[in-house]
């Protein structure tokens, strides 16, 4: 059997999977809905697996389809990059970085000037997302997530340790003291949907698992919870070294030194097929160097 599936079918599959719609894929590719459906069926027959579930006129990727999509996107992105470099060899290399919002805002961005000084020939495109890399809408050269994780088709390496402590604005302590974990009962605790069990884990280790705070504020993203702490709205269970710059600048304080709760390390993740790319290697090595320098 030919080792290469129908290439046009792969392109149509990637578009339909990314948009989760045969009709939307047909519009983007300027073909008919029937042509998309036919190409997908031919690809499924060639592979011998079902890539989409079809129910009531709607389509949804199967688990096999999701895994295949990640690797197909990596392959198509490699082809696009290789073609671009062939046609425009002197053009700057563009590196797509997909990072969690909090990491990008509080750790990556303050250090990017150093990378730009070291590698002026590399253009960076930063995208933020909390989604698992298998569910991303666009391909990436490097993703940054907390791990370890199940990332088939990719290489990954932890480069930055993280731990958690209660943090708040110093002015808040003048109103309401915070000298022991039990004092948190007088404070507003700031929660993030992306870290739903963080506070309970810390309170348990602090020997006050049943503590009820004066009130709670919930946010869909941790970056908002951290900003709320900077604005004096309550106490956040903040990550270090992510928030170290805010502490050093006096915008946040850590009134309780214990317990220090370690959480999952940050990892860089790159497509296995692209690991020899010099720009990808340069950025991953830079991440590791910065983590060592600022521990």
Secondary structure by P-SEA (a helix, b strand, c coil): ccccccaaaaaaaaaaaaaccaaaaaaaacccaaaaaaaaaaaaaaaccccccccccbbbbcaaaaaaaaaaaaaaaaaaaaaaaaacccccbbbbbbbccccccccccccaaaaaaacccbbbbbbbbccccccccccccbbbbccccccccbbbbbcccccccbbbbaaaaaacccccccccccbbbbbbccccaaaaaaaaaaccccccccbbbbbccaaaaaaaaaacccccccccccaaaaaaaccccccccccccccbbbbbbccccccccaaaaaaaaaaaaaaaacc
